[in-house]
Amino acid sequence: MSSGPIGPLWYPPRMGADDLIRDAIAVCSVPAPTGAEAERGRLVARMLADLDLPTSTDAVGNVIGEIPGDPALPCVALAAHLDTVFPDLERIEVMERDGWLVAPGIGDNSMGVAALVALARDLPREGMGRVLLAATVGEEGIGDLRGARHLVGERGAEIDAFLAVEGAMRDAIVTGGVGSERLRISIRGPGGHSWGDAGAPSAIAAASALVLDFYDLARPEKPKTTLNVGTLAGGNSINSIAEETVLDLDLRSLDDDVVKDLRDQCILRIRDRFPDGGALTADWTGIGSRPAGTIAADHPLLGHVRAARDDVGLGPAEEISSSTDANIPMHFGIPATCVGIGIGEDGHRRTERLRVEGLADGYAALRAALLRIARDPALVRRA
């Protein structure tokens, strides 16, 4: 595959860094915790509709703008998630400081959403296949990729290629979708006074022992497999024996079978530690399940993404595994990857920041990749 420009349809984008920054600030200023993305979704719907783009909001809250195209060419879906990991419900202030944009969620994923709006302004309306620009809900945490699941479930038969778009992953290309299982475990006991009921079983002490049981479990090095207890909370006061504790467990791997086996081992440890009829009881429930997936290293979709970076003068990107909206199409056999726009730091922290320098190049690479993909008839997978 040639790494040079792709002919008359490749030209420098009209949208520059100033346009992206303006739209990213507008998006970021509207809070969008997972499960509460509606107001930000309405903003994006207005932004797309103002560009005379047919726009709809589906049953779960995804906002989808559709650029018509040649039915003989690939239908490409681009997804940028609306939600953030932050619970804020008040307006968010974005600061520009020493060449950085600073705000919770600016890179993850306000800039990704801004890129969708830029593409709606900037793409040609001929010579390419149909493009779906989807601002999705529920990508973060226990949102469990809800928006991508619904999009692929409803429209997967139409989609020939899928690009997840992140604001802060410019120099990475996702080739593997990390699968995960999440459990919430509740431990309960009689509780009591720390002095008067000394010796009564403590839910916190039992939870601590269970956590050590989990971390003692063997895990394969290949494929990479991880186990993490991310939260543990319980008890009523410093001088009360804890009567309830709740912990959240996250299991991840590139292999779905490995994740399921590790989940089963954890459940066995729970049952061993809390047998029927004991003074303490434990219940557990699944709070998330993300399927794993991959794309072949030599797939033409990845070839176009790599070549697009050459088109705009960027060097090779690191090829990584991650958990993104691309997991869902990968799992169901739709060619998919995830790419980014800018270079960020402190993701998922309130000090999150995104470098201004290089944003225009990242956007240009995304646009060049889309132009390559949406005009390659070899990518059409529909019968």
QUIDARA-V574532 format. One record per backbone hydrogen bond with DSSP energy under -1.0 kcal/mol. CO is the residue of the C=O (numbers start at 1). NH is the residue of the N-H. E is the energy in kcal/mol with one decimal. If there is no record, write none. Layout:
co: {CO & CO}
nh: {NH & NH}
e: {E & E}
This chain:
co: {7 & 16 & 17 & 18 & 19 & 20 & 21 & 22 & 23 & 24 & 25 & 27 & 29 & 32 & 33 & 37 & 38 & 39 & 40 & 41 & 42 & 43 & 44 & 45 & 46 & 48 & 48 & 49 & 54 & 56 & 58 & 62 & 63 & 64 & 65 & 67 & 70 & 75 & 75 & 76 & 77 & 78 & 79 & 80 & 84 & 95 & 97 & 99 & 100 & 101 & 102 & 103 & 105 & 106 & 107 & 109 & 110 & 111 & 112 & 113 & 114 & 115 & 116 & 117 & 118 & 119 & 128 & 130 & 131 & 132 & 133 & 134 & 135 & 136 & 137 & 138 & 138 & 140 & 141 & 143 & 145 & 146 & 147 & 148 & 149 & 150 & 151 & 152 & 155 & 161 & 162 & 163 & 164 & 166 & 167 & 169 & 171 & 173 & 175 & 176 & 177 & 179 & 180 & 181 & 182 & 183 & 184 & 185 & 186 & 187 & 188 & 192 & 193 & 195 & 197 & 202 & 203 & 204 & 205 & 206 & 207 & 208 & 209 & 210 & 211 & 212 & 214 & 226 & 228 & 231 & 233 & 237 & 239 & 242 & 243 & 244 & 245 & 246 & 247 & 248 & 249 & 250 & 251 & 252 & 253 & 255 & 256 & 257 & 258 & 259 & 260 & 261 & 262 & 263 & 264 & 265 & 266 & 267 & 268 & 269 & 270 & 275 & 281 & 283 & 285 & 288 & 290 & 293 & 296 & 299 & 300 & 301 & 302 & 303 & 304 & 305 & 306 & 307 & 308 & 309 & 310 & 318 & 320 & 320 & 322 & 324 & 326 & 327 & 328 & 329 & 330 & 335 & 337 & 338 & 339 & 342 & 343 & 345 & 346 & 349 & 352 & 353 & 354 & 356 & 358 & 359 & 360 & 361 & 362 & 363 & 364 & 365 & 366 & 367 & 368 & 369 & 370 & 373 & 374 & 376 & 377}
nh: {10 & 20 & 21 & 22 & 23 & 24 & 25 & 26 & 27 & 28 & 29 & 30 & 92 & 84 & 36 & 41 & 42 & 43 & 44 & 45 & 46 & 47 & 48 & 49 & 50 & 51 & 53 & 52 & 66 & 64 & 61 & 58 & 135 & 56 & 133 & 131 & 73 & 160 & 161 & 132 & 163 & 134 & 165 & 136 & 34 & 102 & 100 & 356 & 97 & 354 & 95 & 106 & 110 & 111 & 167 & 113 & 114 & 115 & 116 & 117 & 118 & 119 & 120 & 121 & 122 & 123 & 70 & 76 & 67 & 78 & 65 & 80 & 63 & 82 & 147 & 145 & 146 & 143 & 144 & 146 & 149 & 150 & 151 & 152 & 153 & 154 & 155 & 156 & 158 & 77 & 337 & 79 & 339 & 341 & 342 & 172 & 318 & 320 & 295 & 322 & 293 & 253 & 290 & 251 & 287 & 249 & 285 & 247 & 283 & 245 & 281 & 241 & 197 & 198 & 200 & 206 & 207 & 208 & 209 & 210 & 211 & 212 & 213 & 214 & 215 & 216 & 217 & 252 & 250 & 248 & 246 & 240 & 194 & 203 & 189 & 235 & 187 & 233 & 185 & 230 & 183 & 228 & 181 & 226 & 179 & 259 & 260 & 261 & 262 & 263 & 264 & 265 & 266 & 267 & 268 & 269 & 270 & 271 & 272 & 273 & 274 & 278 & 188 & 186 & 184 & 182 & 180 & 177 & 299 & 303 & 304 & 305 & 306 & 307 & 308 & 309 & 310 & 311 & 312 & 314 & 313 & 173 & 175 & 176 & 178 & 327 & 330 & 331 & 332 & 334 & 333 & 162 & 164 & 174 & 166 & 170 & 355 & 353 & 349 & 352 & 103 & 345 & 101 & 359 & 362 & 363 & 364 & 365 & 366 & 367 & 368 & 369 & 370 & 371 & 372 & 373 & 374 & 376 & 129 & 379 & 380}
e: {-2.2 & -2.0 & -2.9 & -2.3 & -2.2 & -2.8 & -2.5 & -1.9 & -2.4 & -3.0 & -2.1 & -1.3 & -2.0 & -2.1 & -3.1 & -2.7 & -2.5 & -1.9 & -2.3 & -2.5 & -2.1 & -2.3 & -2.5 & -2.7 & -2.4 & -1.3 & -1.4 & -2.1 & -2.3 & -3.2 & -1.0 & -2.3 & -3.1 & -2.2 & -3.4 & -2.2 & -1.9 & -2.8 & -1.4 & -2.8 & -3.1 & -3.3 & -3.2 & -1.3 & -1.2 & -3.2 & -1.2 & -2.7 & -2.9 & -2.4 & -2.5 & -1.9 & -2.2 & -1.8 & -1.1 & -2.1 & -2.4 & -1.8 & -1.1 & -1.6 & -2.4 & -2.4 & -2.0 & -1.4 & -1.9 & -2.3 & -2.5 & -2.6 & -3.0 & -3.1 & -2.7 & -2.3 & -2.4 & -3.8 & -2.1 & -1.2 & -1.5 & -2.7 & -1.4 & -1.1 & -2.6 & -2.2 & -2.6 & -2.7 & -2.7 & -2.6 & -2.7 & -2.0 & -1.6 & -2.5 & -1.6 & -2.4 & -2.4 & -1.1 & -2.1 & -1.6 & -2.3 & -2.2 & -1.8 & -2.4 & -1.7 & -2.1 & -2.6 & -2.4 & -2.3 & -3.0 & -1.8 & -2.3 & -2.4 & -2.2 & -2.5 & -3.1 & -2.0 & -1.3 & -2.3 & -2.2 & -2.3 & -2.4 & -2.0 & -2.2 & -2.4 & -1.8 & -1.9 & -2.4 & -2.3 & -1.2 & -1.7 & -2.4 & -3.2 & -2.0 & -3.2 & -1.5 & -2.2 & -2.4 & -2.5 & -1.8 & -3.0 & -2.6 & -2.9 & -1.5 & -2.2 & -2.4 & -2.0 & -2.3 & -2.6 & -1.9 & -2.5 & -2.3 & -2.4 & -2.5 & -2.3 & -2.1 & -2.1 & -2.2 & -2.1 & -1.9 & -2.0 & -2.4 & -2.5 & -2.2 & -1.9 & -1.7 & -2.6 & -3.0 & -2.7 & -2.8 & -2.4 & -3.9 & -2.0 & -1.8 & -2.4 & -1.9 & -2.8 & -2.5 & -2.3 & -1.2 & -1.2 & -2.3 & -1.4 & -3.0 & -1.1 & -2.5 & -2.9 & -1.2 & -2.4 & -2.1 & -2.3 & -2.5 & -1.5 & -2.8 & -1.7 & -2.0 & -2.8 & -2.1 & -2.6 & -2.4 & -2.9 & -2.3 & -1.7 & -1.7 & -1.9 & -2.3 & -2.8 & -1.9 & -2.3 & -2.6 & -2.5 & -2.3 & -2.0 & -2.7 & -2.6 & -2.4 & -2.4 & -2.5 & -2.2 & -2.7 & -3.0 & -1.5 & -2.9 & -2.0 & -1.5}
